[in-house]
Amino acid sequence: MANIMQLDSTYIAGTYARFPVQLVSGKGSLVWDAAGKEYIDLGSGIAVNGFGIADDAWLKAVTEQLGRLPHASNLYYTEPCAQLAAMLCQRTGMKKVFFGNSGAEANECAIKAARKYAAEKHGPDCCTIVTLVNSFHGRTLTTLSATGQDHYHELYQPLTPGFAHIPAGDIGALIELAKTTRISAVMIECVQGEGGVVPLSAEFVTELAEFCAENDVLLAVDEVQTGNGRSGQLYAYMNYGIQPDIVSTAKGLGGGLPIGACLLGEKVENVLGPGDHGSTFGGNPAACAGAVSILERIDDALLEGVKARSAFIFEALGSASVVESVSGQGLMIGVKPVKPAREVVAKCIENGVLCLTAKDRVRLLPALNIPMPLLQKAVAVIRDACAE
C-alpha cells in the first residue's frame, strides 16, 4: 500500500483528500483492502454501484457487449444506446435522450438545451438559469457556475455568466428576480446532496413547477445523485408529483461504468439538431448495455426494499442520543452526529464500514439491495462511532 500511496502522491493531481485505504476487490456490499481487511460499503462509489460491486447481471451484460462491440462512434446506430433511450423515455414520459459520460456533462446538455429553447422562443437575452443556494451541479466551469455555493467559485473567476441563485424554499425570491431578469430555466436537485443531504419541501417544489408552467420557464431537475432508485422512486422528482421539462442523470444509471443522460421533455425534444451537441463516448455500447441491465431491474419490489431500508436507518440513527438529526430520502441519507462527521467516518473505517461526508453530516449511499444483516451491522458501527 505504501508504494501505491507514493505513486499516487507523485503522479496524480492532488484533488482528493483520500482516506488511507487501498481497495483491491469487492462483491455486492463488501470490499477488501490490500491487507485483506473487509469493509461494508455504504458509499457505493458515491451512489454509482446501485446493485453493489460486480453485480452478476450487470457484469454479464457489459462483458458480452465488450466481446461484440465495445465502442462505436455516434455516426452509426447501436442497439444498447437506442434500447436504453427508449427505456428511459417510456418510464419517465420524456421524449428524447442525449448521452454523455458524467453528471456534469448531462447538466451541460441541460443548460445548452434550455438556453437554445429560450433564445429561439423568447430571444437571446432570455438566458438566465436560476439554481438554488447550497446546490451542486458539477465541476466544469459552467456547471460550477450553476452551483450555488460560493466557496466553489472563489478560485475560478470569471465564472460563466447567466446564472442566479435563490434560497431553497423562497418562491418569493424567484418571483422578484423574474421582474428584472429574463429567466430561461430553473434547475433544482430534489435532495441537495453535496449541500448536506437536504430535501426540498413538497410545497416549494409544487410552487416552482407552477411558476415555470405559468411563465414558460423550463423546469430542469438534476437527478445525478438522486436518480435511478436512490430516493425510493425511479427519479426523486416522482416523489413530488411534478413533470420536469429536462432531467439530468448519471452515477447509478451506469452501475459502475461512466454514463450521463439528459432527458428532454416535449417542449425541448427537438431543440438540439445535428451539430448542436455531441460526445465521443456518449452512448458507448458497453456502458449502455450495463445501464439497460440496471434500469430494467429497478422495479416496484426493489423500490419497496429501498424504502424499508431507509425507514430502518432513519429509526435506528434518528433515535440515537449521539445523533442530532437524520435527513434525506430513500437510501440517500445524511446523519448529523454530535461530534465532527469526519471523525465518525474515520472511526467507521477503523471498524470496517465505509461511508462518506457531506458538509457536517455523515452521508450514507449504500447499494439499493444491500442485505439487511449487513446494513444492521453497519448501522450499529455508525452508532458506536458517533458515541466514542
N, C-alpha and C positions, 0 to 999 in steps of 0.2 A: 504493500500500500504506500509506503514512504516514497518509492520510486515513481508511482503514478501521481502522487501529490506533487512531487518535484517537477515531473514533466508538465503537469497541468499549470503550475505556477510559472514555469519558464516559458511555455509556448501558447497558453490560452489567455485571451484578453480577460482582465480581472473584473468581469462584470457580475460575477455571482459570489455571494458570501456562502460558500458551500459548508455543509456540515461535514465533520471528519469521518465520513462513511464512504467506502468504495463498494458499490453494488456490483455484483457479478452475475447473478441469476435470480429468477423468480418464477412463480407459478401461482395464478389466482391472486389471492391477497397476502401471499407470503413472499418475502425476498430474502436473499442471503448476501452477506458481505464477503470480502476477500478472506476473512478469517473463519468463515463458515458460520458466523452468528446469524440467527434467524430473527426477522422482524415481521410484525404485522403492518401492512402498508395501508395507512389511512389517507394517503395523498394521491394515489393512483396517477402519478405523473402530472399532478395539478389537473385533475379531472379528465384525464385522457383515457386511461385504461378502465373503461366503464364496466367491462366484464372481467376485469382482472388481467394479470400479466400472462401473455402467451395463451390466451383463450383458444381452445381447440378449434372451434368453428371458424373464428377469425383467421387463425393460423392456416387452416386448410384452404380457405378462400384466397388468401394472399399468396401462398406458395404455389397453388395451382395456376393462378394468374401470372406469377413470375415465370413459370415454365412455359407459358404460352406467348405472352406479350407484356413485358414489364413496363414499357413506355412507348408511347406514340405521340407525335405532335398533334396539336389541335387542328391541323389541316385535314385530318381524317376522322372518321367515326369509330368509336369503340363501344362495345356493349356495356361494360361496367359503368362508364360515365353516364350514358343515356339512361340505364336502368336506375341508377342512384338518383338522378334528377327527377325521374318520373315518381319514384317512391316519396321523395321529399315533397313534391308538389301535391301528390294525392293525399298525403297525410296532414298537410297544413292548409290547403286551399290556395297556396301561392301558385304563380303561373309559370315562371321561368327561374333557372338557377345559373349562376356563374360560379365556377370552381377556381379556387386558388389553393394556397398551401398553408394558410395560417389564419388566425383570428384577425390579426392586423390587416391582412390582405382582404379578408371578407369585409371589414369595416371600410377600407379604402374604396372598395367597389360600391358599398352602400352610399358613401359620401359622393362619389362621382355620379352615381345614378340619380341621387336626389338633386344635385346641382344642375345636371343636364335637363332633368324634367322641369325644374323650376325656371331655368333660363329659357327653355323653349316655350313654356306656357305663360310665364309672368314677366320675362325679361331678365337680362344678365345681372341686374342689380339685386335680384331676389336670390340671394346666395347664402345667407347666414344659416348655419346649423346650430341649434340650441341643444346643449347637453346639460347634465346635472353636476352641481358641485359634489365632489367626492367620487365622481365616476372614473372609470378606467377603460380606454378603448384601444390601446395598443402602443407600440414603441417606435413606429415610423414617425417621421416628423409631423405628418398630417394627423395621424391618429393620436399622437401625443398632444397636438393642439386641441383635439376634441376632448381629451381627458380633462376633467375638472378638478385637478389637484395641482396647486401652484408649484410644489416642490419638484414636480417632474419637469417643469418648464424652465427653471432658473438658468440652466447652463446651455440652453438650446435656442436662444433668441437669435434672429427674429422667428417667431412661430408662423406657421401657415395662417394667413388671415381668414376671417369669415366664420369664426366660432364665438358663441356666447354661452355663458354658464349661469344657470339659475339654481337656487336651493331646491333640493328634493322636497316635495310636499307643498311648494309655494306656487300654486297656479296663478296667483295674482301677479307674481313677478313675470311670468310669461306673457300675461295679458298686457302689462305695462310695457314690456320690451317690444311687443308687436306694434305699439303705437308709433315707435320711432325707427323700427328695424324691419326690413323685409325678410321674412323667415321662410326658408325653403323646406326645412325638416326639423323635427325634434327626435333626438336619438337617446334612448334610455337603456339601462340594464334593470330588469325587474328586481334583481338582487345585486347590490353593489358589492362585488366580490373583493377586489383589491382594496376597496374602500372600507372594509371591515365586516363584510358579510351582512349587509343591511338591506332588508327587503323594502320595497316601496309599498306605500299603503294602497289598498284597493281603491279608495276614494280618489286619490291623486291620479292614479293611472287611468281611471274612468274619465276624470276631468281632462286629462291630457288628450285622450282619444277623441273626446267630444270637441275640444278646441281644434284639433288637427282636421277633423272631418268638416267642421263649420267654416274653416278658413283655407281649405285646400293646401294645408301644410302636411307634408308626408310624415308619417309616424314610423320610425325605424327602431327596431328592438335588437339590441346586442345580446345574442344568446351564445356567445363564445364559451363561457364557463357554465352558464345556467342550463344550457340545452342538452338534448339527447338523453332525456330521462332523469337528469340530475335533480330537478326540482320536484319530482313526483308526477309531473306531466311530461309529455314528449318535449314541449318547449314551455318555459316558465310563463310566457305571456298567456298561455292557456289557463293558468290559474286565475287570471283576471277577466276573462271573458271578452277580450278585445281581438281585433283582427288587424295586425300591422300592415303597412304598405311594403316594408322591407324588413327582412330578418337576416341577420348575420350569424353564422355558427362555425364551429371548428372543434378543437380539443376532442371531446368524447365521440364525435362522429367518426373519427378515424380509427379508434380502438388501439392506437399505437403507432400509426403512420401519419405523416403530416397531410392535413387536408383542411381547407376552408371552403365555406359555401355562402354565397349571398343569394337569398331567395327574394324574388321580385314579384310583387303583387300586381293586380290588374292595372293600376294606374301607370306603373312603370315597366310592365312586362316587355314592351318593345322600345324602351328608351335607349338601350345600347345596341348599336348596329355594328357591322363589320369594321374593324379597325378602331372602335371606340375604347376597347379594353382588351386585355389579354394576359396570359400567364403560360410560360413554357411548360411547367409541371402541373398546372391546374387541370384537374380531371384525369390525373395519372391512373392508368388501368389497375395497377396493383393496389393503390390507395383506395380507389373507388370500390374495388371488389371487396376489400376488407370492410369498408363502410356499409356496403349493402348487407353484409353478414351481421353487422351491428344493428343497423336500423330495423331489419326485419324481425329482430328478437326483442325490441323494445315494445312489449305488448302490455295489455292490462295486468296480467299476472305479475310481470316484473315491476310495473309501477306501483302496484299494491304492496309489493315487497319493499320498495324504496320507502313508501310512507310508513310501513310498520317499523323499519329500522330507524327511520327518522324519529318517530314517536318514542322509541326506546332511548335514543341518545338524549333527546330533549328532557325526558323524565329523569334519567339516571344522572345527568350532569346538572340539569336545572335545579334539582333538589339538593345539590351538594353545598354545604356552607362555605366551601372554599372557592365557589364559583359565583361571580356577581350576576352574570346573565348568559343566556344562550339565544342566538339569533340565527336566521336563515330560513331556507325552505328545503324540503326533501333531504338529500344527502349532500347539501352544501351548507355547512354549519359553522358558525363562529362561537367559540366559547371564551368568555372574558373571565379569566381567573383573578383571584385577589393578588397574586404575585405576578411578576412580569411574564408575558406569554413566551418569550424566547427561553427563559429559564425552564418553563414547563416542558417545552419541546425538547430541550437538551436532556432533561431527566427522562422523558419518554423514550428517546433514542437509547439512552443507557439501559433502559429496561425493556427494550425490544419492540418499540412501537414508533412508526414514522408518521409524523403529522407536520403541519405547516403553520405559518403565521399570516395574519392579515391585520396590519396596524397593531392594536393592543389585544388581539384575540388569537387564540389557537384555532386554526382553520382545519376542518375535517372534510375530506373529499374521498371517502372510501369507494371501492368498487360498488356498483349498484347491486350486485348479487353477493356481497361479502357474506360468508356463512355466519349465522347468528352467534355460535360459540366463539368464533374469532373476534367478532365485534364486542361481545360481552367482556371478553378477556382484555381487549384493548381499552375499552372504556374504564375498566377497573384500574388499569395502569395510569390513565389520564387523571382520574380522581386522586389517586395516590400522589401523582406528580404535582398536582395543584396544592396538595396539603403539605408536602415536605418542605 
